[in-house]
Amino acid sequence: MTTQTPTTRTTTLRAEGFSCPSCVAKIESKLDTLPGVQSSEVKFSSGRIIVQHDPELVSVRELAETVTKLGYPAKPSAV
């Protein structure tokens, strides 16, 4: 389990284009290398990506752009 700091935020992204479970590992591995990301979890069936991160180190926009650059168009989710 990840320990949250006072500045930790949970962000949910929605992404498209998942075609196989290997997409999950690809996205999680890339997000987990970003400064400020404590954890990421891709929900394959719903297209949601839940990221625990420090917004002072990595913005929601950077998270979405990282996923999009991998070939899975992503944007922040309203929920």
C-alpha positions in Angstrom: 0.0 0.0 0.0 1.2 3.5 -0.9 1.7 6.0 1.9 0.2 9.4 1.1 1.9 12.6 1.9 -0.1 15.8 2.7 0.2 16.9 -1.0 -0.8 13.6 -2.5 -3.7 13.7 -4.8 -5.7 11.0 -6.5 -6.5 11.7 -10.1 -8.6 9.6 -12.4 -8.0 9.7 -16.1 -10.1 8.1 -18.9 -8.3 6.6 -21.8 -9.2 4.9 -25.0 -7.7 2.3 -27.2 -6.9 -0.5 -24.8 -6.7 -3.6 -26.9 -5.1 -6.1 -24.6 -4.0 -6.5 -21.0 -0.4 -5.8 -21.9 -1.5 -2.2 -22.4 -2.0 -2.0 -18.6 1.6 -2.8 -17.8 2.9 -0.4 -20.4 0.9 2.5 -19.0 1.5 1.8 -15.4 5.3 1.3 -16.0 5.5 4.7 -17.7 3.4 6.6 -15.2 5.3 5.1 -12.3 8.6 6.6 -13.6 7.3 10.2 -13.5 8.6 12.3 -10.6 5.9 12.7 -8.0 3.9 9.6 -9.0 3.5 7.2 -6.1 1.3 4.6 -7.8 -0.9 4.1 -10.8 -3.5 1.5 -11.6 -5.2 0.9 -14.9 -8.7 -0.5 -14.9 -8.7 -2.3 -18.3 -12.4 -3.0 -18.6 -13.5 0.6 -17.8 -10.6 2.5 -19.4 -9.9 4.3 -16.1 -6.5 5.1 -14.8 -6.1 6.0 -11.1 -3.0 7.8 -10.2 -1.7 8.8 -6.8 0.7 11.7 -7.3 2.1 15.0 -5.9 0.6 17.8 -8.0 3.5 20.0 -7.1 5.8 17.6 -9.0 3.6 16.3 -11.8 0.4 17.9 -13.1 -2.8 16.2 -14.3 -2.0 17.5 -17.8 1.4 15.8 -17.7 -0.2 12.5 -16.7 -2.7 12.7 -19.5 -0.1 13.7 -22.0 2.1 10.8 -21.0 -0.6 8.3 -21.5 -1.6 9.9 -24.8 2.0 9.7 -26.1 1.8 6.0 -25.5 -1.0 5.8 -28.0 -4.0 5.8 -25.6 -5.8 9.2 -25.8 -6.4 10.3 -22.2 -8.1 13.1 -20.4 -9.1 13.8 -16.8 -12.3 12.1 -15.7 -15.1 14.1 -14.1 -15.6 11.2 -11.6 
